[in-house]
Amino acid sequence: MLDIKFIIRNQGLIKKNCSLRNVKVNLDLIKTLADKYFLLLKEIEAIRCKINKITKKIEKTKNQGLVEKAKAFKTKLKEKLQTFKKIKAELKEEWYKVPNLVHPKTPIGLDEKDNKEIKKIGKIKKFSFS
C-alpha cells in the first residue's frame, strides 16, 4: 500500500498508474479527505495538549474553574474524535482502492492474453481433466 502523502504529492504518477491497471480512483476525494484528516489530527492533538496542561494546573491549585474548563475541552475532544473517525474511515476506503505502482518493465494489458511468455522451464504436464 502506498503512503498517503506519496499519493497526494504524486497525483500525476498515481493517475497514470491507475489507468495502466484499469482502476478507477477518485484522487481529488482522497486529497480532500487527507487534508481534513490531517487538520483534525492537529486540532485533536492541540486539545489534548491543553487538557494535559490544565490537568497539571488542577493538581497544583485544585481550582474548580479549571476543572470546568477541562470538562469543556474533553467534550470538544469527543466531538472532534467522532468526526475524525468518520473521516478516517472514508479516507481508508478510498485509499485502499489505490493500487501499488507497476514496474516499468511490466507488460501492460487487460488480461492474461496480453502477458508474454519469456521462457518455459521443465516439461508441461497434461492433466486428464483438461
DSSP file (Angstrom, degrees, kcal/mol; ACC not computed):
  #  RESIDUE AA STRUCTURE BP1 BP2  ACC     N-H-->O    O-->H-N    N-H-->O    O-->H-N    TCO  KAPPA ALPHA  PHI   PSI    X-CA   Y-CA   Z-CA
    1    1 A M              0   0    0      0, 0.0     2,-0.2     0, 0.0    95,-0.1   0.000 360.0 360.0 360.0 138.5    0.0    0.0    0.0
    2    2 A L        -     0   0    0     96,-0.3     2,-0.1    93,-0.2    96,-0.1  -0.505 360.0-102.1 -82.2 148.9    1.3    3.4   -0.9
    3    3 A D     >  -     0   0    0     -2,-0.2     4,-2.1     1,-0.1     5,-0.2  -0.442  25.6-129.1 -68.6 140.8    1.8    6.2    1.7
    4    4 A I  H  > S+     0   0    0      1,-0.2     4,-2.1     2,-0.2     5,-0.2   0.865 109.1  52.0 -62.8 -36.8   -1.0    8.8    1.7
    5    5 A K  H  > S+     0   0    0      2,-0.2     4,-2.3     1,-0.2    -1,-0.2   0.869 108.2  51.8 -68.6 -35.1    1.5   11.6    1.5
    6    6 A F  H  > S+     0   0    0      2,-0.2     4,-2.0     1,-0.2    -2,-0.2   0.909 109.1  50.9 -63.6 -42.4    3.2   10.0   -1.5
    7    7 A I  H  < S+     0   0    0     -4,-2.1    -2,-0.2     1,-0.2     7,-0.2   0.915 112.2  45.9 -61.8 -44.1   -0.2    9.7   -3.2
    8    8 A I  H >< S+     0   0    0     -4,-2.1     3,-0.7     1,-0.2    -2,-0.2   0.905 115.6  45.4 -67.9 -41.8   -1.0   13.4   -2.6
    9    9 A R  H 3< S+     0   0    0     -4,-2.3    -1,-0.2     1,-0.2    -2,-0.2   0.783 119.5  40.7 -72.6 -27.2    2.4   14.6   -3.8
   10   10 A N  T 3X  +     0   0    0     -4,-2.0     4,-2.3    -5,-0.2    -1,-0.2  -0.363  66.3 142.7-119.8  51.4    2.5   12.4   -6.9
   11   11 A Q  H <> S+     0   0    0     -3,-0.7     4,-2.7     1,-0.2     5,-0.2   0.857  72.5  54.3 -63.7 -35.7   -1.1   12.6   -8.2
   12   12 A G  H  > S+     0   0    0      2,-0.2     4,-2.2     1,-0.2    -1,-0.2   0.934 110.8  45.5 -63.0 -45.8    0.0   12.5  -11.9
   13   13 A L  H  > S+     0   0    0      1,-0.2     4,-2.5     2,-0.2    -2,-0.2   0.900 114.0  49.3 -62.2 -42.4    2.0    9.4  -11.4
   14   14 A I  H  X S+     0   0    0     -4,-2.3     4,-2.7     2,-0.2    -2,-0.2   0.898 109.7  51.2 -67.3 -40.6   -0.8    7.7   -9.5
   15   15 A K  H  X S+     0   0    0     -4,-2.7     4,-2.1     2,-0.2    -2,-0.2   0.928 112.2  46.8 -61.1 -44.3   -3.4    8.7  -12.2
   16   16 A K  H  X S+     0   0    0     -4,-2.2     4,-2.2     1,-0.2    -2,-0.2   0.926 112.8  49.4 -63.1 -44.3   -1.2    7.2  -14.9
   17   17 A N  H  X S+     0   0    0     -4,-2.5     4,-1.7     1,-0.2    -2,-0.2   0.897 110.0  51.0 -61.8 -42.0   -0.6    4.0  -12.8
   18   18 A C  H  <>S+     0   0    0     -4,-2.7     5,-2.8     1,-0.2     4,-0.3   0.884 109.8  49.7 -64.9 -38.1   -4.3    3.6  -12.1
   19   19 A S  H ><5S+     0   0    0     -4,-2.1     3,-0.8     1,-0.2    -1,-0.2   0.886 109.3  52.1 -69.0 -36.2   -5.1    3.9  -15.9
   20   20 A L  H 3<5S+     0   0    0     -4,-2.2    89,-0.3     1,-0.2    -1,-0.2   0.837 114.9  42.3 -65.4 -31.7   -2.4    1.3  -16.6
   21   21 A R  T 3<5S-     0   0    0     -4,-1.7    -1,-0.2    -5,-0.2    -2,-0.2   0.357 111.8-120.2 -96.8   5.2   -4.0   -1.0  -14.1
   22   22 A N  T < 5 +     0   0    0     -3,-0.8     2,-0.4    -4,-0.3    -3,-0.2   0.912  64.6 141.6  56.7  47.1   -7.6   -0.2  -15.2
   23   23 A V      < -     0   0    0     -5,-2.8     2,-0.6    -6,-0.1    -1,-0.2  -0.966  45.7-143.2-121.0 134.5   -8.6    1.0  -11.8
   24   24 A K        +     0   0    0     -2,-0.4     2,-0.4    -3,-0.1    -9,-0.0  -0.875  28.2 168.0-100.0 119.6  -10.8    4.0  -11.1
   25   25 A V        -     0   0    0     -2,-0.6     2,-1.2   -10,-0.1     3,-0.1  -0.995  34.9-135.3-132.3 136.3   -9.8    6.0   -8.1
   26   26 A N     >  +     0   0    0     -2,-0.4     4,-1.8     1,-0.2     5,-0.1  -0.741  26.9 175.1 -91.5  91.2  -11.0    9.5   -7.1
   27   27 A L  H  > S+     0   0    0     -2,-1.2     4,-2.4     1,-0.2    -1,-0.2   0.801  76.5  58.7 -69.7 -29.8   -7.7   11.2   -6.2
   28   28 A D  H  > S+     0   0    0      2,-0.2     4,-2.4     1,-0.2    -1,-0.2   0.908 107.0  47.6 -65.0 -40.8   -9.4   14.6   -5.6
   29   29 A L  H  > S+     0   0    0      2,-0.2     4,-2.9     1,-0.2     5,-0.2   0.911 110.8  51.7 -65.1 -42.0  -11.6   13.0   -2.9
   30   30 A I  H  X S+     0   0    0     -4,-1.8     4,-2.6     2,-0.2    -2,-0.2   0.918 111.0  47.9 -60.5 -43.8   -8.5   11.3   -1.3
   31   31 A K  H  X S+     0   0    0     -4,-2.4     4,-2.5     2,-0.2    -2,-0.2   0.927 113.0  47.8 -63.5 -44.9   -6.7   14.7   -1.2
   32   32 A T  H  X S+     0   0    0     -4,-2.4     4,-2.2     1,-0.2    -2,-0.2   0.935 114.8  45.1 -61.3 -47.6   -9.8   16.4    0.3
   33   33 A L  H  X S+     0   0    0     -4,-2.9     4,-2.7     1,-0.2    -1,-0.2   0.886 112.4  51.7 -65.1 -38.6  -10.2   13.7    2.9
   34   34 A A  H  X S+     0   0    0     -4,-2.6     4,-2.8    -5,-0.2     5,-0.2   0.902 108.8  51.0 -65.3 -40.8   -6.5   13.6    3.7
   35   35 A D  H  X S+     0   0    0     -4,-2.5     4,-2.1     2,-0.2    -2,-0.2   0.932 113.4  44.7 -61.1 -45.6   -6.5   17.4    4.2
   36   36 A K  H  X S+     0   0    0     -4,-2.2     4,-2.8     2,-0.2     5,-0.2   0.906 112.7  53.3 -62.8 -41.7   -9.4   17.1    6.6
   37   37 A Y  H  X S+     0   0    0     -4,-2.7     4,-2.3     1,-0.2    -2,-0.2   0.939 112.0  42.4 -59.2 -50.7   -7.8   14.2    8.3
   38   38 A F  H  X S+     0   0    0     -4,-2.8     4,-1.9     2,-0.2    -1,-0.2   0.855 114.3  51.7 -69.4 -34.1   -4.5   15.9    9.0
   39   39 A L  H  X S+     0   0    0     -4,-2.1     4,-2.2    -5,-0.2    -2,-0.2   0.939 112.2  45.7 -65.1 -47.1   -6.3   19.2   10.0
   40   40 A L  H  X S+     0   0    0     -4,-2.8     4,-2.9     1,-0.2     5,-0.2   0.881 109.5  56.1 -62.8 -38.1   -8.5   17.3   12.5
   41   41 A L  H  X S+     0   0    0     -4,-2.3     4,-2.3    -5,-0.2    -1,-0.2   0.917 108.5  47.1 -60.6 -43.8   -5.4   15.4   13.8
   42   42 A K  H  X S+     0   0    0     -4,-1.9     4,-2.2     2,-0.2    -1,-0.2   0.918 112.8  49.3 -62.8 -43.9   -3.7   18.7   14.6
   43   43 A E  H  X S+     0   0    0     -4,-2.2     4,-2.3     2,-0.2    -2,-0.2   0.910 111.2  49.3 -62.8 -42.8   -6.8   20.0   16.3
   44   44 A I  H  X S+     0   0    0     -4,-2.9     4,-2.6     1,-0.2    -1,-0.2   0.913 111.4  48.7 -63.5 -43.5   -7.2   16.9   18.4
   45   45 A E  H  X S+     0   0    0     -4,-2.3     4,-2.2    -5,-0.2    -1,-0.2   0.880 110.6  51.5 -64.8 -37.3   -3.5   16.9   19.5
   46   46 A A  H  X S+     0   0    0     -4,-2.2     4,-2.2     2,-0.2    -2,-0.2   0.910 110.8  47.9 -65.1 -42.0   -3.8   20.6   20.4
   47   47 A I  H  X S+     0   0    0     -4,-2.3     4,-2.6     2,-0.2    -2,-0.2   0.923 111.3  50.4 -65.0 -43.7   -6.9   19.9   22.5
   48   48 A R  H  X S+     0   0    0     -4,-2.6     4,-2.4     1,-0.2    -1,-0.2   0.893 109.4  51.8 -60.8 -39.1   -5.2   17.0   24.2
   49   49 A C  H  X S+     0   0    0     -4,-2.2     4,-2.2     2,-0.2    -1,-0.2   0.922 110.3  48.1 -62.5 -44.9   -2.2   19.3   24.9
   50   50 A K  H  X S+     0   0    0     -4,-2.2     4,-2.6     2,-0.2    -2,-0.2   0.909 110.9  51.2 -62.2 -42.6   -4.5   21.9   26.5
   51   51 A I  H  X S+     0   0    0     -4,-2.6     4,-2.6     1,-0.2    -2,-0.2   0.919 109.9  49.7 -61.4 -43.7   -6.2   19.2   28.6
   52   52 A N  H  X S+     0   0    0     -4,-2.4     4,-2.0     2,-0.2    -1,-0.2   0.906 111.6  48.2 -62.9 -42.0   -2.9   17.9   29.9
   53   53 A K  H  X S+     0   0    0     -4,-2.2     4,-1.9     2,-0.2    -2,-0.2   0.920 113.3  47.3 -63.7 -44.2   -1.7   21.5   30.8
   54   54 A I  H  X S+     0   0    0     -4,-2.6     4,-2.6     1,-0.2    -2,-0.2   0.901 109.3  54.5 -63.9 -40.5   -4.9   22.2   32.6
   55   55 A T  H  X S+     0   0    0     -4,-2.6     4,-2.1     1,-0.2    -1,-0.2   0.892 107.4  49.9 -61.3 -40.8   -4.8   18.8   34.4
   56   56 A K  H  X S+     0   0    0     -4,-2.0     4,-1.2     1,-0.2    -1,-0.2   0.889 111.9  48.3 -65.3 -38.3   -1.3   19.7   35.7
   57   57 A K  H  X S+     0   0    0     -4,-1.9     4,-2.9     2,-0.2     5,-0.4   0.887 109.0  53.6 -67.4 -38.4   -2.5   23.1   37.0
   58   58 A I  H  X S+     0   0    0     -4,-2.6     4,-2.6     1,-0.2    -2,-0.2   0.909 104.7  54.7 -62.5 -41.9   -5.5   21.4   38.6
   59   59 A E  H  < S+     0   0    0     -4,-2.1    -1,-0.2     1,-0.2    -2,-0.2   0.854 116.0  38.8 -60.1 -34.8   -3.2   19.0   40.5
   60   60 A K  H  < S+     0   0    0     -4,-1.2    -2,-0.2    -3,-0.1    -1,-0.2   0.890 131.3  22.9 -82.0 -42.0   -1.3   22.0   41.9
   61   61 A T  H  < S-     0   0    0     -4,-2.9    -3,-0.2    -5,-0.1    -2,-0.2   0.685  80.1-142.5-104.4 -20.8   -4.1   24.5   42.6
   62   62 A K     <  +     0   0    0     -4,-2.6     2,-0.4    -5,-0.4    -4,-0.1   0.839  37.7 172.8  56.3  35.9   -7.3   22.4   43.0
   63   63 A N     >  -     0   0    0     -6,-0.2     4,-1.2     1,-0.1    -1,-0.2  -0.634  29.9-154.5 -80.1 124.1   -9.2   25.3   41.1
   64   64 A Q  H  > S+     0   0    0     -2,-0.4     4,-1.9     1,-0.2     5,-0.2   0.816  93.1  60.7 -69.5 -31.3  -12.8   24.4   40.3
   65   65 A G  H  > S+     0   0    0      1,-0.2     4,-1.9     2,-0.2    -1,-0.2   0.878 103.6  50.4 -63.1 -37.6  -12.8   26.8   37.4
   66   66 A L  H  > S+     0   0    0      2,-0.2     4,-2.5     1,-0.2    -1,-0.2   0.849 105.5  56.8 -68.4 -33.6  -10.0   24.8   35.7
   67   67 A V  H  X S+     0   0    0     -4,-1.2     4,-2.2     2,-0.2    -2,-0.2   0.922 108.2  46.9 -62.8 -43.6  -12.0   21.6   36.2
   68   68 A E  H  X S+     0   0    0     -4,-1.9     4,-2.1     2,-0.2    -1,-0.2   0.887 111.4  51.5 -64.6 -39.2  -14.9   23.0   34.3
   69   69 A K  H  X S+     0   0    0     -4,-1.9     4,-2.1     2,-0.2    -2,-0.2   0.906 109.4  50.0 -63.9 -41.5  -12.6   24.3   31.6
   70   70 A A  H  X S+     0   0    0     -4,-2.5     4,-2.3     1,-0.2    -2,-0.2   0.895 109.2  51.8 -64.0 -40.5  -11.1   20.8   31.3
   71   71 A K  H  X S+     0   0    0     -4,-2.2     4,-2.2     2,-0.2    -1,-0.2   0.894 108.3  51.6 -62.9 -39.5  -14.5   19.2   31.1
   72   72 A A  H  X S+     0   0    0     -4,-2.1     4,-2.2     1,-0.2    -1,-0.2   0.910 110.6  48.2 -64.0 -41.9  -15.4   21.6   28.2
   73   73 A F  H  X S+     0   0    0     -4,-2.1     4,-2.5     1,-0.2    -2,-0.2   0.886 109.6  52.8 -66.0 -37.3  -12.2   20.6   26.4
   74   74 A K  H  X S+     0   0    0     -4,-2.3     4,-2.2     2,-0.2    -2,-0.2   0.889 109.1  49.5 -65.3 -38.4  -13.0   16.9   26.9
   75   75 A T  H  X S+     0   0    0     -4,-2.2     4,-1.9     2,-0.2    -2,-0.2   0.923 112.1  48.1 -64.4 -43.8  -16.5   17.4   25.4
   76   76 A K  H  X S+     0   0    0     -4,-2.2     4,-2.3     1,-0.2    -2,-0.2   0.889 109.9  53.6 -62.4 -38.9  -14.9   19.2   22.4
   77   77 A L  H  X S+     0   0    0     -4,-2.5     4,-2.6     1,-0.2    -2,-0.2   0.906 106.0  52.0 -63.1 -42.8  -12.4   16.4   22.1
   78   78 A K  H  X S+     0   0    0     -4,-2.2     4,-1.9     2,-0.2    -1,-0.2   0.906 110.1  48.9 -60.6 -41.8  -15.1   13.8   21.9
   79   79 A E  H  X S+     0   0    0     -4,-1.9     4,-1.9     1,-0.2    -1,-0.2   0.929 112.7  47.2 -63.8 -45.1  -16.9   15.7   19.2
   80   80 A K  H  X S+     0   0    0     -4,-2.3     4,-2.8     1,-0.2    -2,-0.2   0.889 110.0  53.8 -63.3 -39.3  -13.7   16.1   17.2
   81   81 A L  H  X S+     0   0    0     -4,-2.6     4,-2.5     2,-0.2    -1,-0.2   0.874 106.4  51.9 -64.9 -37.6  -12.8   12.4   17.7
   82   82 A Q  H  X S+     0   0    0     -4,-1.9     4,-1.7     2,-0.2    -1,-0.2   0.937 113.6  43.5 -63.8 -45.8  -16.2   11.3   16.3
   83   83 A T  H  X S+     0   0    0     -4,-1.9     4,-2.5     1,-0.2    -2,-0.2   0.910 112.6  54.3 -63.2 -41.9  -15.7   13.4   13.2
   84   84 A F  H  X S+     0   0    0     -4,-2.8     4,-2.8     1,-0.2    -2,-0.2   0.902 106.1  51.2 -59.7 -44.2  -12.1   12.2   12.9
   85   85 A K  H  X S+     0   0    0     -4,-2.5     4,-2.2     2,-0.2    -1,-0.2   0.891 110.9  48.7 -62.5 -40.0  -13.2    8.5   13.0
   86   86 A K  H  X S+     0   0    0     -4,-1.7     4,-2.3     2,-0.2    -2,-0.2   0.941 113.8  45.6 -65.1 -47.0  -15.7    9.2   10.2
   87   87 A I  H  X S+     0   0    0     -4,-2.5     4,-2.7     1,-0.2    -2,-0.2   0.911 112.6  51.7 -62.4 -42.5  -13.1   11.0    8.0
   88   88 A K  H  X S+     0   0    0     -4,-2.8     4,-2.6    -5,-0.2    -1,-0.2   0.904 109.8  48.9 -61.8 -42.4  -10.5    8.3    8.7
   89   89 A A  H  X S+     0   0    0     -4,-2.2     4,-2.2     2,-0.2    -1,-0.2   0.918 113.1  46.8 -64.4 -43.8  -12.9    5.5    7.7
   90   90 A E  H  X S+     0   0    0     -4,-2.3     4,-1.9     2,-0.2     5,-0.2   0.908 112.9  50.0 -63.7 -42.1  -13.8    7.3    4.4
   91   91 A L  H  X S+     0   0    0     -4,-2.7     4,-3.2     1,-0.2    -2,-0.2   0.929 110.5  49.0 -63.5 -45.7  -10.2    8.1    3.7
   92   92 A K  H  X S+     0   0    0     -4,-2.6     4,-2.6     1,-0.2    -1,-0.2   0.906 107.7  55.6 -60.3 -41.5   -9.2    4.4    4.2
   93   93 A E  H  < S+     0   0    0     -4,-2.2     4,-0.3     1,-0.2    -1,-0.2   0.916 116.7  35.4 -59.2 -44.3  -12.0    3.2    2.0
   94   94 A E  H >< S+     0   0    0     -4,-1.9     3,-1.1     1,-0.2     4,-0.4   0.877 115.1  56.7 -75.6 -38.5  -10.7    5.4   -0.9
   95   95 A W  H >< S+     0   0    0     -4,-3.2     3,-1.4     1,-0.3   -93,-0.2   0.870 100.6  57.5 -61.8 -40.0   -7.1    4.9    0.0
   96   96 A Y  T 3< S+     0   0    0     -4,-2.6    -1,-0.3     1,-0.3    -2,-0.2   0.659  96.2  65.4 -68.7 -15.3   -7.3    1.1   -0.2
   97   97 A K  T <  S+     0   0    0     -3,-1.1    -1,-0.3    -4,-0.3    -2,-0.2   0.689  78.5  97.8 -77.7 -18.6   -8.5    1.4   -3.8
   98   98 A V  S <  S-     0   0    0     -3,-1.4   -96,-0.3    -4,-0.4     2,-0.1  -0.594  71.5-141.3 -75.5 120.5   -5.2    2.9   -4.9
   99   99 A P        -     0   0    0      0, 0.0     3,-0.1     0, 0.0    -2,-0.1  -0.383  22.3 -95.9 -79.5 159.4   -3.1    0.0   -6.5
  100  100 A N        -     0   0    0      1,-0.1     2,-0.1    -2,-0.1     0, 0.0  -0.275  55.2 -83.8 -64.6 159.7    0.7   -0.3   -6.0
  101  101 A L        -     0   0    0      1,-0.1     2,-0.3   -83,-0.0    -1,-0.1  -0.375  41.2-121.2 -70.2 145.4    2.9    1.1   -8.7
  102  102 A V        -     0   0    0     -3,-0.1    -1,-0.1    -2,-0.1   -81,-0.0  -0.673  27.5-113.3 -84.9 137.2    3.6   -1.0  -11.8
  103  103 A H    >   -     0   0    0     -2,-0.3     3,-2.0     1,-0.1    -1,-0.1  -0.468  25.8-120.7 -66.7 141.7    7.2   -1.8  -12.5
  104  104 A P  T 3  S+     0   0    0      0, 0.0    -1,-0.1     0, 0.0    -2,-0.0   0.781 111.9  52.7 -57.7 -27.3    8.3   -0.1  -15.7
  105  105 A K  T 3  S+     0   0    0      2,-0.1    -2,-0.0     0, 0.0    -3,-0.0   0.503  82.5 113.1 -86.8  -3.3    9.2   -3.5  -17.4
  106  106 A T  S <  S-     0   0    0     -3,-2.0     2,-0.1     1,-0.1    -4,-0.0  -0.513  74.0-117.9 -71.1 130.1    5.8   -4.9  -16.6
  107  107 A P        -     0   0    0      0, 0.0     2,-0.4     0, 0.0    -1,-0.1  -0.453  27.1-130.4 -67.8 140.7    3.8   -5.6  -19.8
  108  108 A I        +     0   0    0     -2,-0.1     2,-0.3     6,-0.1   -87,-0.1  -0.783  46.8 126.2 -96.8 132.4    0.6   -3.6  -19.9
  109  109 A G        -     0   0    0     -2,-0.4     3,-0.1   -89,-0.3     6,-0.0  -0.987  61.4-113.3-172.0 171.3   -2.7   -5.3  -20.7
  110  110 A L  S    S-     0   0    0     -2,-0.3     2,-0.2     1,-0.1    -1,-0.1   0.799  90.9  -8.2 -87.0 -31.5   -6.2   -6.1  -19.7
  111  111 A D  S >  S-     0   0    0      4,-0.0     3,-1.3     0, 0.0     4,-0.3  -0.773  91.2 -65.5-149.6-168.0   -5.9   -9.8  -19.0
  112  112 A E  G >  S+     0   0    0      1,-0.3     3,-1.7    -2,-0.2     0, 0.0   0.797 118.8  68.4 -60.3 -31.3   -3.6  -12.9  -19.2
  113  113 A K  G 3  S+     0   0    0      1,-0.3    -1,-0.3     3,-0.0    -4,-0.0   0.785  94.8  56.7 -61.7 -27.1   -3.6  -12.8  -23.0
  114  114 A D  G <  S+     0   0    0     -3,-1.3    -1,-0.3     2,-0.1     2,-0.2   0.579  88.2  94.7 -82.3  -9.5   -1.6   -9.6  -23.0
  115  115 A N  S <  S-     0   0    0     -3,-1.7     2,-0.4    -4,-0.3    -9,-0.0  -0.568  70.8-137.5 -80.2 145.9    1.2  -11.1  -21.0
  116  116 A K        -     0   0    0     -2,-0.2     2,-0.6     0, 0.0    -2,-0.1  -0.853  11.1-125.1-108.1 143.7    4.1  -12.5  -22.9
  117  117 A E        -     0   0    0     -2,-0.4     3,-0.1     1,-0.2     0, 0.0  -0.737  21.6-173.4 -86.7 122.4    5.8  -15.8  -22.1
  118  118 A I        -     0   0    0     -2,-0.6     2,-0.3     1,-0.3    -1,-0.2   0.932  62.9 -25.1 -83.8 -50.0    9.6  -15.3  -21.6
  119  119 A K        -     0   0    0      2,-0.0     2,-0.4     0, 0.0    -1,-0.3  -0.986  52.5-127.7-160.7 158.4   10.7  -18.9  -21.2
  120  120 A K        -     0   0    0     -2,-0.3     2,-0.5    -3,-0.1     4,-0.0  -0.908  19.8-163.0-109.4 136.9    9.4  -22.4  -20.3
  121  121 A I        -     0   0    0     -2,-0.4    -2,-0.0     2,-0.0     2,-0.0  -0.982  53.8 -10.2-121.7 128.2   11.2  -24.5  -17.8
  122  122 A G  S    S-     0   0    0     -2,-0.5     2,-0.4     2,-0.1    -2,-0.0  -0.199  98.6 -44.1  82.6-175.7   10.7  -28.2  -17.5
  123  123 A K        -     0   0    0     -2,-0.0     2,-0.5    -3,-0.0    -2,-0.0  -0.765  53.4-126.6 -95.4 135.1    8.0  -30.4  -19.1
  124  124 A I        -     0   0    0     -2,-0.4     2,-0.2     1,-0.0    -2,-0.1  -0.706  26.9-133.2 -83.7 123.8    4.4  -29.2  -19.1
  125  125 A K        -     0   0    0     -2,-0.5     2,-0.5     1,-0.0    -1,-0.0  -0.507   7.7-141.3 -78.9 144.5    2.1  -31.9  -17.6
  126  126 A K        -     0   0    0     -2,-0.2     2,-0.3     3,-0.0    -1,-0.0  -0.927  17.0-151.8-103.6 126.3   -1.1  -32.8  -19.3
  127  127 A F    >   -     0   0    0     -2,-0.5     3,-0.9     1,-0.1     0, 0.0  -0.715  16.5-131.0 -98.4 150.0   -4.0  -33.4  -16.9
  128  128 A S  T 3  S+     0   0    0     -2,-0.3    -1,-0.1     1,-0.2    -2,-0.0   0.773 105.2  53.8 -69.8 -25.6   -6.8  -35.8  -17.6
  129  129 A F  T 3         0   0    0      1,-0.2    -1,-0.2    -3,-0.0    -3,-0.0   0.511 360.0 360.0 -89.1  -3.8   -9.5  -33.3  -16.7
  130  130 A S    <         0   0    0     -3,-0.9    -1,-0.2     0, 0.0    -2,-0.1   0.464 360.0 360.0 -97.1 360.0   -8.3  -30.5  -19.0
